[in-house]
Amino acid sequence: MYEKYLKILRKDLPLGESFDILERNFRIGGRRASIFFTDGLTDGQNAQLALNYLLRITEEEMAGLSKSSSFLERLPYLDSNVIEPQKNGGAGGKTGSKANSEAGGFTEDMIDDCCKQGEQKMYSGLTLLAVEGLDKLIFMDMRDYPSRSVAEPEKEKSLRGAKDGFTENVMENVSMIRRRIRDNNLIAAYHSVGSVSKTDVVVMYMKDKVDKKLLKRLEDKIEGLSTHALTVGDQSLLERLLRSMGAYNKLNPFPRVRYSQRPDIIAAHVTEGKIAIVVDNSPTVMLLPVGIFDFLQDIDDFYFPQATGNYFRFLRTLNLLVILFLTPVYMLIIEYEEFRPEILKFFVPEEDFAVPILLQFILLELAIDGLKLASLNTPESLGMSLSVIGALILGEFSVNSGWFIPQTILCMAVVALASFTQPSIELSYGIKFSRVLMILGAGFFGAVGFAAGAVIAVLFLATTKTLSGRSYLYPLVPFKWKVLKRLLFRAEK
């Protein structure tokens, strides 16, 4: 068996070609042994401790041992186990002469399958151990992933809440959720996605509260995904899941899952029955199923007294309306006198303007998004310079040159600032596209166009389904006041 394992592993692994894939040969109790590991993903100190014990094993202790499970009982290394072949003869349950040739009770296909499993584990940082005379491969967890330290997410800061946040290490992320939910009902189910990347994906849920039909459907779809790699992590997984579940629509900008980098947010929603999907190499965790009202909640609502939390949520809802309707309504007031109340006449420019209001708003929408993209690619030391340049170009110079009027700049500044009160960037852009649609409708067709744009946006929301098949507007459609009240107002925890 030992020779068979070595033959397959040495054939498949790029030993000698890739400098970080290594093999180390030594003797354990007089028997030949080999370990295979990925340099850079292995903790050298832990590996040295394990080797020190293995090299001290005597021939008397190894006498008569033929089962890897028996050897494992004597291995005082906590994170270690044997690799079991899959059912039905391993790789696809093949039949024929190859499958019928046995070595120590193992078919050739079963041996090959064990090696394939071992190679996958090795590339995720585990160390493989093959010992002469033992029937199965052993893996030891001595991983040391390169990762940044746990810190509060930049986008989801909290005034009084916890200051930890997810990292790119899937095990750290799972443990941060587990730390907050110390219950037997919390399940973390492991999946591997991608024939090349073999990305670790963990589905976490409370088995006594989760929608079991949705969970079964979701896990079946994850297991059945056919892809080479998750090139951009969680977003690649989400798009493939949406396609496989028949819910993908490239024209619909509203998010089907909520992203978060905060363990306390994910833990709170998981205890309510939602499902969290943790993807390796991604510092964000996906939460589903979600409707539009789930995005109105934020963690600071619960870290403050109930009255203060309700005030925060009221401001967030009010800002949502401001983001959506401020600029389209102002366009109607400017362009059409019949929609101009006396109280707002002071906000209407008295002089003529060179550039139409519609074009001004469209240019400002593009300019603000351009500045956001520029800020993402600007070194921190130059951030202030970018702010000054942006203020000069979009402020004083643009007004003096006649391109914009102060009122349109003020409206867009209010909209831009109000958008930062929304915890979800994805929902903010969904609202933005709806706002632009109403601006275009109001600019070309007046009140009728504005109403048509609003109706189209509502239809997008009404026809959108969550991944559980429920309405995106639930609990407004269908109407359930008890559930809606809990989402609109901060309830006791």
N, C-alpha and C positions, 0 to 999 in steps of 0.2 A: 504493500500500500504506500509506504514511504516513497519508494522509487517512482511509483505511478504519479503521486502528487507532485513530486519534484519535476518530473518530465513535463507535465501539463503546465505548471506554473512557470517554469523556465522558458517554455515555448511561447506562452501568451504574454508574459510580462516583458516590457522593454528593458530588461537588464543589460547594462552596458551601453545602451543607446540613450536612455534618459538618466541623468546623473542623480536624480532624487529618488529613483526606485532601486532599493538595495536588498541584498540577500546576505545573511550572516550565518555561517556554519559553525557548530560547536558540538559538544557531547554532553548528554544528560544521563548520568548513571551508567556510563559506558556505551550508551546508544547514540547513534548519529542523530542530529537534530538540526533544523534550519528555521530561521525566522525571515519573513519578508515584510518590509515596512516602507512607508513613504517618508523620506527625510523632509523636515519642515512641518509635517503634521503630527510628529511623534514627540512626546515629552522625553527628552534624554535622561532626565533624572529618574523618572518612573521606570523607564526601560532598564536602566542600570540596576535598580533595586530588584526588578524581576529576574534579570540575568544572574545577579549574585545568588539568589535562592536556587535557580535552576542548576547552576554550576556546582552547587553544594550537595545535590542529590546523589546518593550512593547507588552502586550496582545492586546492593541488597534491597534497597527501597524500590527499585525498578523491576526486581525479579518477579516474573509471572504476570506482569501487567500487559494486557493486550487491548483494553478498552480505554479510550480517551476519557470517558466519563469517570472511570476509576482514578486516572491520573489527575483529573481536575479536582477531585475531592482532596487531594494532597497539596494542591497548589494554593497557597495562602494569598493569592492575588484576587482582590474583590471583583474587579470588572473583567471576568473571563468566562468563556463558554465554548461549547463545541459547535461545529457547523453540521447541521443535519441535512441529509439529502431531501429533496422534495419528494412528494408522493408519486407513485406510478413510475418509478424508475428515473426520477430526476428530470432531465431536459426533455420535457414534452412527453415522457412516458413512451419512449421508442421501443420497438420490438425488433427481433432479428438476432443474428449471431453476435453482434456487438453487445446487445442488451443482455444476452443469455450467458456471456462469458463472465464468470464471477471471480472476484478477488476478495477473499475474506468476507463473503456475504454481500459484497457490493458489486453491482454491475458496472460496466465501463461508463455508461451514461450517468450513473449516480456519482461516480468519482469525478467525472467532468463537471457535473452540476455543482458539487461541493467546491471545486476549484473556482468556478465562475462566481459563486456566492462570496468566496474568500477574496477574490480580486476586487469585487465591488466594495467589500468592507475595508479592504486595505486602502483603496482610493479615498475612503472617507476618514482615514486616519487610524484605523485599527491595525494591530500587528498580528500577522499569521504565524502560527507555530506548527510545524510538522515534526513528529518524533518517530523514529524507526520502531516498528513493532506495534504502534498504536493505530487504531482503525480510522480515526477521523481527524480532520484539521481542527486546531484550537485557535481561537482569536482572543486577544487581550486588548482591552481598551486603555491605551496610553496616549490618547489624543491630546494635542496641544494646538488648537486652531489659532492662527494669527487673527486677532480681533482687537477692536478698540474697547476702552473701558465703558462701563455702564454710566450713562449721564442723561440728564433731562433732555427730551427732544426740543429742538429749536422751535418747531412749529406749534407744539402743544404744551406750552409752559403753563404752570399752575401757580396761583398766588400762595396757596397753603398746602397743596397736595404733595404727594411723594415726588422725589426728584430723580427716580430711576427711569430708564427707558430701554426699549429693545435694542439689541445689537444685531450684527449679521450672523451670530452663532445660534443655530436652532436650539441647541440644548440649553443655553443660557435663557433663551426666550421662554421655552417650555417651563423651566424651573422657576422663573419669575412669576408665571401664572400659577403654578403649583404652590408656590409659597403663600399665595393669597387665598387659595381654595384648598383647604386641608380636609378633603372629603373623599370617601371611597367611590363616590359617584362620578368624580371627575376622571374622564377617560382621555388618554392621549394615544390615538391610533396612528401608527407609522405607515407611510407609503413612500415608494420610490418612483419618481417620474422622469422619463427621458432615457432613451436607449444609450445615449452617449454621456449626458451630464449626470444621470442617475441622482437627481436632486432629491434631498430629503424633504418630505412634506408631512406635517403632523396635523391631524384633525383633532381638535379638543372640544369636548362637550360634557354636559351633565346628563348621564344616562337616564336619570329619573325625570328629566324635564324636557329633553330635546324632542323635536319632531322626528320620530323614528322613520317615517316614510321619506322625509327629505334627507335624513342622514344616510339611509340605505341607498337612495338614488345618487347622492353626492359621492359616496365612497365607491360605488360601482363605476361612476363616470371617471373618477380619478384613476382607478385601477385600469380602466379601459382606454386611457389616453394614449394615442400613438403619436409620439413626437421624438425627435432626436435630442432636443435640449430645451430647457426653459431659459431662453437667452436673456430676458429681463425679469427673471424671478417671478414674483407674485402676479404681475400684470400678464405675463405670458400664460401662466396657469389659469387666471381668471378668464381670459379671452377664449382659451380652448374649452374651458368648462361651459361657458355661455354657448359656444357653438354646439357642443355635444348635447346640451340640454335644450336646444332650440330656442334660446333666449337672446341670441346675439343680434344686435341691430346697430350698424355702424353710424346711422344717422341720429340715434338717440343719445343725447349727451348726459343724461342723468345716471348717476352711479348705481350699480346693483349691490355693491358691498360697501361697507364702511372701513376705511383704513385707519389704523391708529398705531402710534409708537409708544403708547402708555400701557403698561401692564395693568394698572388699576381700572382703566376703562374696559379693557378686554375681559378682565376677571368679573367685573360687575355685570356685563352683558351675558357672559357665559352662565352665570348663576341664574339668570332669568330665562335660560333655555335656548340661547342663540349658539351658533357654531363658530368657532375660531379656527382659521387655517394659518398655520405657521410654516413659512417656506425658508429653507436654509439660504444664506447669503442675502437675506432681505431684512431690514430693520423695521418693517411694517407688518402688521398682522391683519388679515382680512376677517371681517365679521359679517355674518349673514344668518338669516335673511333680514333685510332692512327695507323700510319704507321711508318716504320723505320726512316724516315727523321724527324719525330716529336721529336725524342730523341736527335737530334743533337742541339736542341735549349736549351739555359739556360738563367736564369733570368738576369745574369750580362751582357748578350749581349745587353740588352735594357736599363740598368742603366748607360751605358757609351756612349760617342759619337759614331756615326755610324761607323767611321773608326776603332775605337777600338773594337767595337762590332763585326765587320766583321773579325778582326784579331783573336779575341777569337774563333769565329766559325771556322775559317780556321785551327787554332791549334787543335781544337776538332776533326775536320774531319781528319786531318793528323794523329793525335794520334790513331784514329779508325783504319786507315790502318796499323799503326805500330803494334798495339795490334794484329791485325789479321794475318799479314804476316811476321813479323820479324823473329820469331823462325823457322817456316817452311822453309823460304828462306835460313836462315843460315845453316840449316841442309843440304839442297841441295849443298850449297857451300862447306861444310866440306866433305861430303861423295862422291861428284861427281866432279872431276876436270874440266869436260867440262862446268860446270856452275860457274866456279870460275874466275871472271874478275881479271886482273892484279892489279887494284887499291885496291882490298880487300885481297890481299895475305898476307898483314901484320897482318890481323886479324885471320889467320889460324894457329893453333898450329903446331909448328915444331916437337915436340916430340909426341910419341905415347901416347895414353890415355887408361887406363885400362877398363873404363866403356863406352859402346857405347853411342854415342851422343843421340840417340833416348831415351835410358833409362835415361840418365841424365836429358833431358827435362821433361820427364814424372815424374821423382822423384821430380824435382824442382816445377813442377805444383802442385803436391800434397803437397809438403812442404810449399809453399806459402799460399795455401788455409788452411792448418793446422794452420799456424801462424795467419791467419785472424780469424779463429774460436777461437783460444786460446786467442787472444786479446779481443774478445767480452766477454769472461768469466773471464778475468783477472781484479782484483780490480785496480782502477786508480793509487793507490800508488805503485803498482808492475809493471806498464806498462813499465817503463824504464828498469827494470830488464829483462823482457821478450824480449825487443828489443836487449839488450846486449847479452843475451843467443842465440837468433836467429841469430845475426850477427856472433857470434863466431862459431856456429855449421855450418851455411850455408856459412860462409866466409872462414876465414883462415884455420880452421881445415879441412873442407871438401876438400879444394884444396891441402893442405899438405898431406892428407891421400890418395890422388889419386882418390877420388870418382868423383870429378868434375874438370873441367878446368875453368880458370878465364873467358874465353869468354862466356861459357854457362850461368854462374852466372850473367855476365854483361847483356846479352840479356834478361834474365828473370827479372832482376831488372828493366830494361827499360820498359818492358811490364807491370810489376806490377805497376810502378809509372804512366805510361801512362793511365792505366785503371781507375785511380782515377780522370782523367779529364772528364770522362763520367758521366752525371748526373743520369743515370739509372743503378742501380745495376743489375736488371733483364736482361737488354740488354747486360751488360758486361759479364754475364755468358753465354748468348747465343753466343756471339762472342768467348768466351773462348772454348766452346765445338766445334765450327767450327774450331778454331785454332788447337785444339788437333787432330781433324779428319785429317787435312792437315799434321800435324806432323807425325801421324801414316802412312798415305799414302806415304809421302816422305821417311820415314825411311824404309818401306818394299818394295816399288815399284818405288822409285826414282821420276823423273819428272812426269811420268804417274800417280803415286799414288797421288802426290801433286795436279795435275790437277783434278783428280777424286774427291778428298776431297773438292776442291774449287767448283766444279760443284754441288756436293751434297748439300753444304751449300747454294749455289745460288738457287737450286731447292726448298730447305726448305723455303727460303724467297719468291720465286715466287709462290709457291702453298699455302702459308699462306694467309688467308683472314682476314681483319679487321672485327669487329662485325657488320659493316654496309654492309659487302659483297664486299667491294672494295679491290683491290690488296694491299698487304702489302708494295709493292714497289711504290705505287702511290705517287707522280705524275711522276715517271720515267716510270712505266708501269701501265696504258697507259701514254704516254709521253705528259706532259703539261708544257711547259717551264715557263709560267708566274707563275704557282703555285710552280714549282720546284725552280725557282730563289728566291722566297720569303722565301723558307725553307733553301736554301743553303747560302743565303746572308741576312744580317741583314737589314730589311726594316724599313722605317720610321713608327713610331707609332703615 
